Amino acid sequence: MAYSSLEECLLDLERNGHLVRIKEEVDPHLEMAAVHLRVYEAKGPALLFENVKGSKYRAASNIFGTLDRSKFIFRDTLQSVQKLIELKGDPMKALKSPIQNLSTGLAALKALPKKQSSFSFDKIQVSDLPLIQHWPMDGGAFVTLPQVYTEDADKPGIMKSNLGMYRIQLSGNEYELNKEIGLHYQLHRGIGIHQTKANAKGQPLKVSCFVGGPPSHTLSAVMPLPEGISEMTFAGVLGGRRFRYAYDALGNAISTDADFVITGEVDPLQNKPEGPFGDHLGYYSLTHPFPLMKVNNVYAKKNAIWAFTVVGRPPQEDTSFGELIHELTGNAIPQEVPGLKEVHAVDAAGVHPLLLAIGSERYTPYMPTKQPAELLTIANHVLGTGQLSLAKFLFITADESNQLHTHQVQPYLEYIFERIDLTRDLHFHTNTTIDTLDYSGTGLNSGSKLVLAAYGDKKRELCREVPSALKELQQFENPQLCMPGVVALQTKKFTTYEEAVKEMEMLNGQLSIVNGELNTVAQIIVCDDSSFTAATLKNYLWVTYTRCNPSHDVYGIDSFITHKHWGCRGPVVFDVRMKPHNAPALEKDPAVENKIDRLFAKGGSLEGIG
């Protein structure tokens, strides 16, 4: 469907049973987010809040809450988009089959942005918007589905512009309401390049924040597009409608199909504290200085609808975004890295902390011993590619049988743990960059990485129950099997790294003498609550890979260093206890949960859901 507006999309969803209207008044302070979370968890419909307390505008969420709903929204254009991305990765395909690919080329040409001479919006203020606060400790209200538009100071114009999704703080902290908002963007984002160029010229960066509009615009803002494909052109192909834009009197770009547009400028090096904010790792990202955007104008179309989502511990609506992106891009990233067959950022571990990859191993087919070689080259390439470079743990292997898949997480990890040589296959990168939202490291954006590259024949049978050697330890209690070959141990709370080293030495002393009994264990998890950590695969992935800084928190039974290489002869040990510098985990407010029960009770708009 070539939707010309968000409302047109929502009406289509409603006609087809994908949307529910909430008629009761709902408070944007915590209640709207709590409703969204409960409906998403129930795999429920898209939501249209018709009575937002304190605002005359309606709000919509969970629009992309399931892959099926997203595919329904883009049912007429998905195939064209998939072909366009495929042709970008393999342009020779178009030359080999010009007739078959003609329609794809025409679709791309028709999708060129369309400039308009005028636009019709009401001028409003930030305080008129639905100021939604999602989590109890959030610093204020945020825009969670923004399309943030900037242009290149050296090459101005829409075709060299950037459209990204970076959260926007609308209220709270030191921001002067209606005049200032906070612009949070992380490493490896296009807007950073634009601000660097504007700073070099000593001029402010013009920024426009679009909210709502056709759903293709929202998705385009989060797509990891191959270099050379414009987000606006992509939005046109995906939406079946050219991206329409204009400029206001101050020179700010306006998406004329958007529901709301906030325009302003970011002055060089002018920051203010932004956050805290509940993020997609399942914790609060804390308060840090980020660029300050001075508001020029706020525009709203007639009957505008505020689009939002809620981010928190996966899975959330951005998980469904990820599924749709994978559906669209297919093998686009592997095509960029020679020898890479698959790569998967594990949503349950907060995406960036954990990557699983399958590569090729073709360097030394004449050698009888199979060990990682080409895999290490591929790993370095992966860690140098766009947002993949934010990965903290990268597992990589090769599989000539083509039976292994990165999206089947437990079988993949079992395959690795059966084959990994812990004396050889652990490769650390210290004092490097990690995800801005990851607080396991040594500072904002700072931490370490660990590549676990395993290849060859099986070296161990993985235990499927807790070995006796782990059942009678001093200070390390309640051993629980997380998955085959992985055992969680519970111990006292973390205090300091100096004390942690002593504790790990104590564990090593108790286990090194019985090392032979631990051949079936590849990984030991030292945590605060082993029952919780081992309860589900998702818990193991979340606790282990979001709370561990490889350089500081990885130990090993009978570990050693030889010629700068670290390894261990027994199981590798991850200390994933909460540290004093870690951000607090997100928790729902019980009082708010009780208040929204009315919507799900008999006679409520959401009766029968959740």
N, C-alpha and C positions, 0 to 999 in steps of 0.2 A: 504494500500500500504506500502510495506517495503522500504521506501525511503532510499537511501544510502547517500543522500546529500540534502542540501537546494535547489540547482538548480533543482534537479529531482522533488522535490515537486512543485516548482514554474512552471515548464513546464507542470506538470499534471494539476495544477490549470488553466493555460492558455488554455490548450486543452479543458477544460470543462467550459470555460467562466467565470472563477473566478479571472482573473488577467489582468491588463492593463500595458503596457510598456510606460514609460514616456521618450520620446526621446530628449526633449529639455534640455538644461543645466539648472540645478536647484542648487541654492546656499544652502550649508548645514547650513549657518547662517540664521536661522529663516524660510527660504522659504520651505525647505523640510518638516519641522514639520507642517507648515501652510497648505501645500497641504494635508498631511496625515489627519489633523483634519477635513478639509472640506470634504474629501472623506469618512472618517469614519462617520461623521454626516449624510451623504447622504446614509448610508448603502451600500457604494460602494465596488468595488473589491479590491483584494490585489494589491499592487503597486510594480513595478520594475523600479527604477530610473537608467537609463542607462548612464546618463551623469551628474555625480556629480562634481560640480565645485571644483577644487583643489585636486581631488583624481582620480586615475585611476580605482578605484574599484566601482562596482555597489552597489546599496543599495536596500533593500526590506522592505516594511512595510505593515501594515494592513493584515498580513497573517491570523491572528486569529480574524479578524474584525467582523465576525458574527458567531453565534453558528452553523448555517447550514454549513458554510465553514469549521469550525473546525471539525465537525462531518464527513464531506466529506473527510478531510485529513486522519482521523483515522477510516475510515469506515470499514476496515477489522479487526480491533483489539479492538474496543470499548467494545464489549460484553465480551471478555476474560478479559479485565482489570476490568470491573465492577464485574465479578465473583471472580477475585483474591482478590479484596478489600473486597467483601462480605465474602469470606471464611476466610480472616484474622480476621474479626470481629466475625465470627461464625464458628470456625474450626470443630465443630461437624457436620456441614452440609456436609462436605466432607466425613466423616465416614458414615453418613446416606445414602448418594447417591454417592458412589465411582465411579461408571461407568460414571454417568452424569458429574462428576467434574474431570474426568481423564484428559481431554484435557486442562483444566485450569492449572492443576499441571504441565503438560508437557510444556505448554507455559512458565511457570515461570522458569522451568529448562533450557529451551532453551535460556532464556534471560540473563543468567549469563554473566557478562562482559568478553570480550575476549582480552587478552593481546597480543600485537604485538611487534615484536623485533625491528621494525624500522618505520619511518614515513617520508613522503616527503612533505616538506613545504619550501617556500621561507622565508628568514629572511628579515624583513622590520622594519620600525620604527613607533612609535605612530603617528608621523606627516604625515605618508602616508595614514592613515585611513580617512574615511569620518568623519570629526570632526563636528558633528551635534550639534548646539545649538538650543534649542527648544523654549524657552520663552525669551522675551527681557531682563529680569533682571537675567537670569541664570548666574552663575559664570564662565561658560565655556562650553566646549563640554562634553557630558556624553555618556556612554554606557547604554542603557535602556533595552536591552534584554540580559544581560550577564548570563552566567552559571558559577558561582564562585565555584571553586573546592578546598577543603582543606581536609587534612587527620588528623586523631587523633594521636597525638604524642605518646600516650600510646599503641595504637593498629593500627600501620600504615598499609596501604593497602587500596584497593579500596572498599572492602565490609563494612568498618567502616568509609568511607569518607562521606563528606557532599557536596551536590550540591545545591546551593541556588542562588536566584536572588537578588543581592544587587547592587545598582547603583554604577557606577564607573566614577569618574571625570577624564577626559583625559587631560584637559588643563585649563589654567586660574589660578587665585589666586596665591599662592606661589609655585605651582608645577613647577619643572624644566622639560620642555617638552622633551619627549623621555626617561627620566630617572626616573620620579616619577609620580604616579597617586594616586588619592584619593579613599579609600574604605569605603563606607558608609553602615553600617549595624545597624539594630535596635535591640530592646530588643527581647528576646526569639528566637534567630536565632542560628542554629547549629554551624555556624562559630565562634560565641562568645565562645562556649565551647572549640573549638579547639585552639583558641588564648589563652584562659586562661591556658590551659595545656602547650602550648608551652612557655608562659611567665614563668610559674612555673619552667620549666626546663632551663630557661635562653637562649632559642634558638629562632631564627626567625621562623615565620610560613610561610611555602611555600604555595603560592597561584597561581592558574592558572585560568584565565578568558577565557572561551570558548565563541565564538560568532558564530551564524549560526549553520550549521550542520543539521541533520534530525530534523524536528519540534518536534518530541517526546522528544528530549533533552531539548529544551526550556521549554516545558510544565512541564517536570519532575522537573525543577529547582524551580517551583512555587507551586508544589503540596503539600498540607498538608498531607503527608503520615503517616499512622499508624506506630507506633514504630516497628522497626524490618524489614520494607520493605525498601530496598536500592533504592535511586533515580536512580542509574545506572541500576539496575535490572528492575525497573519500566519503564525506558526509553526503555529497550529491549522489554518488553511485549507490551508496547503501540506502539512502532515503528515496531514491527515484525522483529527486527534485533538487534543482540547483540551489546552492547555498546563497541566500539573498542578504546583501549587506549594504550599508551606507556609512557616511561619516557625519558626526554632529558638528556644531559650530566650533568646538574646541579641537577638532581633529581626531576624536576618539571613534574607533570603529563600532558600528552598531549591527548586530544580527537582527534583521528586521522581522524574522520569524520567531525570535525568542519571546518568552513571556516577560522576563525582566532583564534589564541591562544596568550594571553598575559601572560607571566609568571613573577613571582617575589617573593619577600619576604616582610613580615611585621615584623619589629623589635619590641620588647617589648616596649610598652608605647611611641612609636614615632608617634606623630600625627601632622597633619597640617590642617589649615582651609579648609573645604569642603562646597560647596554651594555658594550662594543660588541656588535653583532648583525648578521648578514648579512641584508640587506633586499631588498625587491622591485625596487629600482633596479639591483641587481647589484653593490652595494658594501656595505661595513660602515657602519651608522649608529654613530657614535662614542659615547663615554661622556659623558653629560650628567645633571644632576640632574632626577629625575622623582619623582612622588608615591610615598611610602613607605606600603605597606599592612601594618599589624600583623595577623598571623594570629590569628583566634579559634579556628576549628576547621577540620579537614580531614575530609571524609566520603567514604566509598566504598561503593557498593552491592556486593552479593555478586557475585562473578565479573565485576567491573568491567573495562572495556576503555578504555585511554588513547588518545584520538584525537589525531593530530598531523599536521602537514604540514611542508614545508620551503620557505622562501622564498629566492629568489636571482634572478639575472638571468633575465628572462622569456625563453621561456615557462616557467611552473611551474604547480602545481595551482591557485594563485589566478588564473591565466589562465583556466582552465576555469570557475572561479567566475564570472569576469567574463562569459564566454560565456553561462552559464546565466542570470545576472542580466539580460543584454540580451534573452535569449529571453523572460524573464518580463515585463520592464517595457516593452519595445517603445518606444512614443513618449511615455512618461511625462514625461521631462525636456523634450523639445521642447514639450509642452503647457504647461509652466510659463513658457516664454520666448516671447512673441509674435514671430512671424516666423521662428523657428528651426525648421528642418526635420529636421536631423540633427546629432548631435554624437558624436564618438568619441574616447575617451581611448586613445591608442596604447600597447598593452601592451608592444611591443618597445622603447619609449622609457621604460619604467618607469611608465606610466600618467599620473601628474600632470604630468610635464614637457611633454607634447605633446598638445594638443587639436586635432582637425580638425572643422570645422563647416561646414554649409551653411545659409544663411539666405535671406532674401528681399530684393529690391531694388526697392521700390515708391514711393520718395519722389518722384522726379522723372521720371516716364515721358515727360513732354513735352520733356525735354532731349535733344539729339542726342548729347551726350557721356556715355558710361557710366562712372561711377566710384563707389566705395564711399560710401554715405551711410547708408541704413538698416542696412547691415552693421555699421557702427561702433556704432550704438545697440545692436544685438543683441550685439555683442562685449562691450560694457560690462555688459549684463545677464548674460551667461554668466559673466563674471569676478566677478559679485556673487552668484552662486547656489551655495550649499552648498559641497561639496568641489570643484566646478568652479573655484571661486575660487583654488584652489591651483595652477592651471595656470600654466606658465612661458612656453610658446610657444602662441599660439592662431592657427592658420590659418583664415581664413573667406572664403567666396565665395558666389556665387549662381549657379544654373544653371537657366534656364528650360526647358531640354530634359529635365530630370529624368533624365539619363543618368549623372550623377555620384553616387558614393557614398563616404562617408567611410571605410568599412571596406576599400575597395580603395585602399590607401594610396599606392602608386606612381602610378597614374593620377590620383588626386586631387592629389598634389603636382605632377605634370607640368602639370596644368590651371592650378594656381596660378602656377607658375614661368613658364608661357607668357604670363600676363596681368599679372603684378605690375609696377607702376610703382615702381621702387625710389627714385625721387625723391619719391614721394608716399605710398606705401602701408605704410610701416613706422611703427608707433606704440608708443612705449616708455612703460612704467610703472616708475618708479624708486623705490627705498626702500620696498618693499612686502613682503607676505608670500608665501612659497612653501612647498612641502611640507617638513615637518620632516625628512624623510629625504634631502632634496636638499642636498648639500654644495657645490654650485657657487656659492652665493651669498656674501653678506658675513658671515653668521653664522647661528645656529640660527633657522629660520623666516624669515630675512631675505634678500631678493634683489630681483630685478626681473622684469618681464614684457615680452614683445614680441608685439603683435598684427600679423599680416601679413594685410591685407584686400585682396583682389584681385577685380576685376570688370570685365567688358567684353570687347572684342575682343582677339585674340592680338596680343602686342607683339613676340614673338620666336619663332623656331624653335630648339628646344633642341638643343645639340650632342649627338651620339651617339658621339663619340670626342673625345679630349683635343685642344683647339686647339693649334696650333703655338706660340702666344704663351706657353703655360704649360709648354713642354717644355725651355726653355733659361734658366731663372731662376737667379740666384745665391742660395744659401742655402735655397731652396725646391725640394725634389727629389721624384723619384718620383711625378709626377702620375698620378692614377688616376681613372677615371670611376666615380662612385658610382651614378649614374642619369642619364638625360638632363638636361643643364643643370646638373649638380652635379659638381664636380671636387675631389678631395682632394689636398692638397700636404703633404709631410712636411718638417719643419724641426727644429732643435735643441730641446732640452727648455726648457720655460718656466722662467724664473728669477724675474722681478719684472714688475709691470705697467708700470713705467717702461721697462724693456727691451722689453717686448712692443709698446709704442707705437712705439718706434724700429724694431722688426722689421716692423711693419705699414706704417710709412712707407717702408721699403725696398721692400716688396712693391708698394706703391702707385706708387713712383717707377719701378719696372720695367714696370708694366702700364699706367699712365695714358697713356703715349705711344703704346700700341698698342690703346687702348680699343676702337677700331672692330672689331678682330678678336675681341673678347670679347662681342659682342652675343648670342651663342648660349649664354653662361654666365650663369645667374642667381645661383648660390651657389658660393663657394669655401670649402672646409673646410681649415683649417690644423690639422694633427694630429701626433701622435707617430709613427704608423704608418699611412701612407696605404694600403698593401696590405691591412692588416686592416680598416680603415675601409670600403674600397670592395668588400671581398670579397662581401658580401651586403647586401641592403636592411636586414636586421635589424641588422647591424653599424653601418651608416651611421646608422640611427635611434638606436641605443643610445649610440654615441660622441658624436654631434653634440648631442643634446638633453639628455643627462644631465650633460655636462661644460661647459656654456656658461651663463654669467650674462649676459643680454642687455646690461645697461648697461655691463658691463666688457669683454665678450668679442666684441661685434659691431662690425666695422669695415666700410669700404666703399672700393672703388676710386673715386677722385675724389669723396670725401664732402664734405658741406657742411652748414652750419646756417643756416637762414633763419627769422627770427621764432620761435626756439625749436624749429623743426622740423628733424629730422635726416634726411638722405637721401643717396643716392649715385648717380652717373651710370653707374658700371660695376657689376660684380657685388658683392653683399653678401658680406662675409668673416666667417666664424665661426672664432674661435680656440678650438678644443676640446682643446688639449693639457691633460694633467693638471697641475693647479696644486698648490702646496705645501699648501693648505688643503683640497684634495679628499680624500674618504675613499678608502681603498684598495679596489680591485676584489676580488671574491670569487674565490678559486682553490681547487680541490680539492686534497686532500692525497694525493700519489701512493702513500704507504705504506698509507693507508686503502683506496684503490682496489684495491691488490693484495690486501689482506686479505679484502675482500668477494668477490673472484673465486670463492672456494670455493662460494658460494651459487649462482652462475650456471654452474658447471662440471657435468660429467656426474655425475648422482646427487644434485646439490644441489636444494634446494626450488625454485629459480628457473631451473633448466636450460631453455635454449631462449629465455629472455627477455633482451633487451639484447645 
